[in-house]
Amino acid sequence: MFMRMDKLLIDLPEPTSADPNAASALQELLGGKFGEMSTLNNYMFQSFNFRSKSKLRPFYDLVASITAEELGHVELVTNGCALLANGPPEKAPKGEPGDTPFDMMKDVRDPSAFFTGGGAGLPFDSMGRPWNGTFVFHTGNLVLDLLHNFFLECGARMHKLRVYESVSDPTAREVCGYLLVRGSVHAQAYALALKKITGVSIEKMLPVPNIPLSNIKESAKYEAEGIHRRLYTNSPEDYKAIAGIWSEDETTYDGTGPLVVMNGPPESGKIPDLAGASSAFTPDYAPEEIFEIAQKLWKAS
């Protein structure tokens, strides 16, 4: 089961203006083949269907704990997409429907993100194609599934780097920078798990692509905080057996420090308070009555 907290993994800077095309680019990291919906659902269904959990506890704990973090990654990218699609509330288009306040939307890369979702981050790729369950890989064979997860994290790293190179907005780049660091952790974690079973030092292949994250300023600051050395249990009591794999006698693949297991979830940022736009009917054309009802319910709770 899962516990939810009303926080985001990191604080995201607010974009200076709406950029629906940048939001579409970031959507690749949400609903693309190597996006966060893929990493989440691959690890989640592998953990749900894991064979011999009690006898393979360190490996089960690894997949299960990373699953919980991937839920946070989906939430992070979704918020980044929504922030980029809508921009600051004071710059939201205003006017009556007859004024065509959203005339520009017909010319963006993926107008359906506005027409259908009102500028929401949804489980689609950069071209508006929906994520689908055929991206989930599960065989029940531990080595093969872990090997796939290693490949998936390397593919995700490639996608994040390419999206990073295509966007200049600080919101999008902050999302990419953080996820590049955490994805590198997960790639090494799966590599170490494979080494424990097979003796093959697959972590020597890292990083793929072969570019140090110190070259990405939004990633470098997280590495300076040591986040690239941490693997989280994402639970107050469970999944502590990951320390058998993510062990203190191992170092990061770039040799910058020993590995550390952190009990509980990562340190968190603030959830963006996405403002509505009455001209887009979010949360409605005239939401004052809804606001008043919500305030009364909140006070009574």
VOVO-459154 format. One line per 3 residues: their letters; for each residue x negated, y negated, z of C-alpha. Coordinates in nm, 2 decimals, padded with zeros to 4 digits. Layout:
% VOVO-459154
A> X,Y,Z  ...
END
This chain:
% VOVO-459154
MFM> 00.00,00.00,00.00  -00.11,-00.36,-00.04  -00.10,-00.67,00.19
RMD> -00.07,-01.01,00.03  -00.21,-01.34,00.14  -00.11,-01.68,00.01
KLL> -00.46,-01.77,-00.10  -00.67,-01.77,-00.42  -01.01,-01.61,-00.43
IDL> -01.18,-01.95,-00.50  -01.08,-02.31,-00.53  -01.02,-02.42,-00.89
PEP> -01.08,-02.77,-01.01  -00.78,-02.93,-01.17  -00.81,-02.99,-01.54
TSA> -00.82,-03.35,-01.66  -00.56,-03.28,-01.92  -00.34,-03.01,-02.06
DPN> -00.53,-02.78,-02.31  -00.30,-02.50,-02.43  -00.56,-02.36,-02.67
AAS> -00.81,-02.33,-02.38  -00.54,-02.15,-02.18  -00.50,-01.91,-02.47
ALQ> -00.87,-01.84,-02.48  -00.86,-01.77,-02.10  -00.56,-01.54,-02.16
ELL> -00.81,-01.29,-02.31  -00.95,-01.24,-01.96  -00.60,-01.16,-01.84
GGK> -00.43,-00.95,-02.10  -00.71,-00.86,-02.34  -00.85,-00.50,-02.38
FGE> -01.12,-00.59,-02.13  -00.92,-00.83,-01.92  -00.82,-00.82,-01.56
MST> -00.50,-00.64,-01.63  -00.71,-00.35,-01.77  -00.96,-00.34,-01.48
LNN> -00.68,-00.36,-01.23  -00.46,-00.09,-01.38  -00.75,00.15,-01.47
YMF> -00.88,00.15,-01.11  -00.53,00.14,-00.95  -00.40,00.44,-01.14
QSF> -00.73,00.62,-01.09  -00.70,00.56,-00.72  -00.34,00.67,-00.71
NFR> -00.42,00.99,-00.89  -00.76,01.06,-00.73  -00.83,01.43,-00.68
SKS> -00.98,01.56,-00.35  -00.97,01.22,-00.17  -01.07,01.37,00.17
KLR> -01.37,01.55,00.02  -01.48,01.27,-00.20  -01.41,00.98,00.04
PFY> -01.69,00.74,-00.06  -01.60,00.76,-00.43  -01.23,00.72,-00.36
DLV> -01.29,00.43,-00.13  -01.50,00.26,-00.40  -01.23,00.28,-00.66
ASI> -00.95,00.19,-00.42  -01.13,-00.11,-00.27  -01.22,-00.26,-00.60
TAE> -00.85,-00.21,-00.71  -00.74,-00.45,-00.44  -01.00,-00.71,-00.55
ELG> -00.88,-00.68,-00.91  -00.53,-00.78,-00.80  -00.69,-01.11,-00.68
HVE> -00.87,-01.14,-01.02  -00.54,-01.12,-01.20  -00.40,-01.39,-00.98
LVT> -00.70,-01.61,-01.03  -00.69,-01.59,-01.41  -00.32,-01.64,-01.42
NGC> -00.35,-01.96,-01.21  -00.63,-02.08,-01.44  -00.42,-02.02,-01.75
ALL> -00.12,-02.21,-01.60  -00.34,-02.50,-01.49  -00.49,-02.54,-01.83
ANG> -00.16,-02.50,-02.01  00.02,-02.77,-01.81  -00.26,-03.01,-01.70
PPE> -00.21,-03.26,-01.42  00.15,-03.33,-01.33  00.12,-03.70,-01.38
KAP> 00.04,-03.64,-01.75  00.33,-03.40,-01.81  00.54,-03.49,-02.12
KGE> 00.85,-03.68,-02.02  01.18,-03.76,-02.19  01.51,-03.62,-02.30
PGD> 01.53,-03.32,-02.53  01.61,-03.54,-02.82  01.28,-03.73,-02.78
TPF> 01.08,-03.41,-02.87  00.86,-03.44,-02.56  00.68,-03.12,-02.66
DMM> 00.63,-03.19,-03.03  00.27,-03.09,-03.00  00.35,-02.73,-02.89
KDV> 00.45,-02.62,-03.24  00.09,-02.67,-03.35  -00.10,-02.48,-03.07
RDP> -00.25,-02.14,-03.12  00.02,-01.96,-02.92  00.34,-02.16,-02.89
SAF> 00.52,-01.86,-02.74  00.33,-01.93,-02.41  00.54,-02.24,-02.38
FTG> 00.86,-02.13,-02.55  00.89,-01.81,-02.35  00.69,-01.89,-02.03
GGA> 00.70,-02.26,-01.99  00.32,-02.28,-01.98  00.27,-01.97,-01.76
GLP> -00.02,-01.73,-01.74  00.13,-01.40,-01.86  -00.01,-01.05,-01.94
FDS> -00.10,-01.13,-02.30  -00.43,-01.17,-02.48  -00.56,-01.48,-02.65
MGR> -00.33,-01.42,-02.95  -00.02,-01.37,-02.75  -00.02,-00.99,-02.79
PWN> 00.10,-00.81,-02.47  -00.12,-00.60,-02.26  -00.03,-00.23,-02.28
GTF> -00.07,00.08,-02.08  -00.27,00.26,-02.34  -00.57,00.06,-02.21
VFH> -00.56,00.28,-01.90  -00.81,00.56,-01.89  -00.78,00.85,-01.64
TGN> -00.89,01.21,-01.68  -00.93,01.33,-01.33  -01.29,01.41,-01.39
LVL> -01.49,01.19,-01.15  -01.80,01.14,-01.35  -01.62,01.06,-01.67
DLL> -01.38,00.82,-01.50  -01.67,00.64,-01.32  -01.86,00.63,-01.65
HNF> -01.56,00.47,-01.82  -01.53,00.21,-01.54  -01.90,00.12,-01.58
FLE> -01.84,00.07,-01.96  -01.52,-00.13,-01.88  -01.71,-00.37,-01.66
CGA> -01.98,-00.42,-01.92  -01.72,-00.49,-02.19  -01.55,-00.73,-01.95
RMH> -01.88,-00.91,-01.90  -01.92,-00.96,-02.27  -01.57,-01.10,-02.30
KLR> -01.62,-01.34,-02.01  -01.94,-01.47,-02.16  -01.78,-01.53,-02.50
VYE> -01.48,-01.70,-02.35  -01.71,-01.92,-02.14  -01.90,-02.02,-02.46
SVS> -01.57,-02.12,-02.62  -01.43,-02.35,-02.35  -01.56,-02.67,-02.19
DPT> -01.29,-02.74,-01.94  -01.42,-02.70,-01.58  -01.11,-02.50,-01.48
ARE> -01.18,-02.23,-01.74  -01.55,-02.23,-01.68  -01.50,-02.19,-01.30
VCG> -01.29,-01.89,-01.35  -01.54,-01.74,-01.59  -01.84,-01.82,-01.36
YLL> -01.69,-01.65,-01.06  -01.56,-01.34,-01.24  -01.90,-01.29,-01.41
VRG> -02.06,-01.26,-01.07  -01.79,-01.02,-00.93  -01.78,-00.81,-01.25
SVH> -02.16,-00.77,-01.22  -02.11,-00.63,-00.87  -01.85,-00.38,-00.98
AQA> -02.07,-00.27,-01.27  -02.35,-00.20,-01.04  -02.12,-00.03,-00.79
YAL> -02.00,00.22,-01.05  -02.36,00.27,-01.17  -02.47,00.36,-00.82
ALK> -02.18,00.59,-00.77  -02.29,00.78,-01.09  -02.65,00.79,-00.96
KIT> -02.54,00.95,-00.63  -02.37,01.23,-00.83  -02.60,01.28,-01.13
GVS> -02.93,01.14,-01.03  -02.93,00.92,-01.34  -03.03,00.56,-01.27
IEK> -02.78,00.40,-01.50  -02.80,00.07,-01.32  -03.13,00.02,-01.50
MLP> -02.92,-00.06,-01.81  -02.79,-00.37,-01.64  -02.71,-00.65,-01.72
VPN> -02.51,-00.59,-02.03  -02.53,-00.83,-02.22  -02.88,-00.90,-02.11
IPL> -02.85,-01.26,-01.99  -02.92,-01.36,-01.63  -02.63,-01.53,-01.45
SNI> -02.87,-01.80,-01.34  -02.83,-01.93,-01.69  -02.46,-02.00,-01.61
KES> -02.43,-02.28,-01.36  -02.08,-02.19,-01.25  -02.22,-01.84,-01.17
AKY> -02.55,-01.95,-01.02  -02.39,-02.12,-00.73  -02.21,-01.81,-00.63
EAE> -02.53,-01.61,-00.65  -02.70,-01.87,-00.43  -02.43,-01.79,-00.17
GIH> -02.51,-01.42,-00.19  -02.17,-01.32,-00.34  -02.35,-01.10,-00.59
RRL> -02.47,-00.88,-00.31  -02.13,-00.82,-00.15  -01.88,-00.55,-00.19
YTN> -01.56,-00.59,00.00  -01.34,-00.32,00.16  -01.04,-00.55,00.11
SPE> -00.89,-00.38,00.42  -00.92,-00.45,00.79  -00.97,-00.08,00.87
DYK> -01.00,00.14,00.56  -01.24,00.21,00.27  -01.55,00.17,00.48
AIA> -01.71,00.48,00.33  -01.81,00.26,00.03  -02.12,00.19,00.24
GIW> -02.25,00.53,00.14  -02.27,00.41,-00.22  -02.32,00.03,-00.18
SED> -02.59,00.09,00.08  -02.84,-00.14,00.25  -03.13,00.05,00.11
ETT> -03.03,-00.05,-00.24  -03.09,-00.40,-00.39  -02.91,-00.60,-00.66
YDG> -03.01,-00.49,-01.01  -03.21,-00.81,-01.05  -03.39,-00.75,-00.72
TGP> -03.27,-01.07,-00.55  -03.16,-00.91,-00.22  -03.02,-00.60,-00.04
LVV> -02.66,-00.49,-00.09  -02.40,-00.58,00.18  -02.06,-00.43,00.26
MNG> -01.81,-00.69,00.39  -01.51,-00.56,00.59  -01.18,-00.72,00.48
PPE> -01.11,-00.94,00.18  -01.34,-01.21,00.03  -01.34,-01.57,00.16
SGK> -01.05,-01.75,00.00  -00.96,-02.07,-00.17  -00.63,-02.26,-00.20
IPD> -00.34,-02.16,-00.42  -00.27,-02.44,-00.67  00.07,-02.60,-00.62
LAG> 00.18,-02.60,-00.98  00.42,-02.89,-01.03  00.73,-02.85,-01.24
ASS> 00.83,-03.06,-01.54  01.19,-03.14,-01.58  01.15,-03.19,-01.95
AFT> 01.05,-02.82,-01.97  01.33,-02.72,-01.73  01.08,-02.60,-01.46
PDY> 01.21,-02.54,-01.21  01.51,-02.71,-01.37  01.62,-03.02,-01.56
APE> 01.74,-03.19,-01.24  01.59,-02.98,-00.95  01.67,-03.22,-00.66
EIF> 01.95,-03.01,-00.53  01.73,-02.69,-00.54  01.46,-02.88,-00.35
EIA> 01.71,-02.98,-00.09  01.84,-02.63,-00.04  01.48,-02.49,-00.01
QKL> 01.39,-02.75,00.25  01.70,-02.66,00.46  01.61,-02.29,00.44
WKA> 01.25,-02.36,00.53  01.35,-02.56,00.84  01.59,-02.28,00.94
S> 01.33,-02.00,00.91
END
